[in-house]
Structure formats: C-alpha cells, structure tokens
Amino acid sequence: MLHDDKIVLQGFARSIIRRKARYVARCDGFTAHDVRDIEQELRLRLLQNLSQFDPDQAHINVFITMVVKRSVAMLLRERRAKKRVASLRSLDTLTDDVGEPAELLDHRDDGRSADRFDLAHDLAGVLAALPEELRALAERLKVQSVAQAAREMNVPRTTLLRQVERLRHCFEDAGLRIYA
C-alpha cells in the first residue's frame, strides 16, 4: 500500500467524511445522533477499498471522494430498502385480515411482544378510523405495490401516490412512523 492508513484518514478524507456524514444524517431515516456511526461506516468502507488505489490512475483525493460518495449512495440505498421491507411487513404481519391485532403476537416470548402487540393495536385503531377509501387503499397496499394497485384500480399512479401521502399523514398524526 502506497499510503499509510493513518495519513489517509487525516485532512482531506476526514473533512469529506464528516461533511458527507452530516448530509446523510439529514436524510429520512437517520438522525443527528447517527453522525458518528455514519462517519465510522464511511471510514471503514474507505479503508476496505484503499488497496484498490492506483496512483497512476488518479490523485488520492479523487479516489477518496469517489469511494466516500459511492459509500454514501450505498448507505442511503440500503436504508431505503430496509424501510420498504419494514413498511410492507408491518401492516401485513402485525394485523390480521380484519385489522385486529394478530393473536400470534401475544404468544411470543421474545421480550418485545408487549411492544409489538401495542403497535398492532395502534395500527388496528388507525385503520378502523380511516375513511373507507383510504382503508381500502391500505388493505390493497398490504399485498400490492403502488404501481400494481394503480393499474388494478385504473387510476394514474400519481393520483394514488397523493392518496398514499394522505394515508401516511394519518399514520403519522396517530404517532406511527415506520422506520427500519
């Protein structure tokens, strides 16, 4: 390796990692408390890729910039993927077909069953209070993507996305915000 790891993680690398970590912390799904963890993840990914650096190809700062930018993109993509899976799973597995809390939840003994039961109960309450149109949409989105639902309902996807936003606001107003 041409550069010592300590030298690479000082100066330019430290400043770009700090700047990008603050940027990521402002994105949905992260908080200001995550900055140090994000910085550590970016440092780790930089060190893992450092062996691929070739001084004949580019300056070390260009290499660092590209690795950090790609790592940020990967972090954001991974977070979005986790959120998609969590949001699809949450309404489907925490409530049964009629919107009541799934009986299976209170039989689990993993230390989180009470919290999960409370969440399922809260979800059922929000679903029951929704206008019929939004309740039907929520039920449909348990098993279909927005694009599939729009095709089946014969409405433009953008129209359905506005309804999904209204649905999201109903859950957020009830204090339910889904993160991975």
Beta strands, then each sheet from edge to edge (+ up, - down):
end
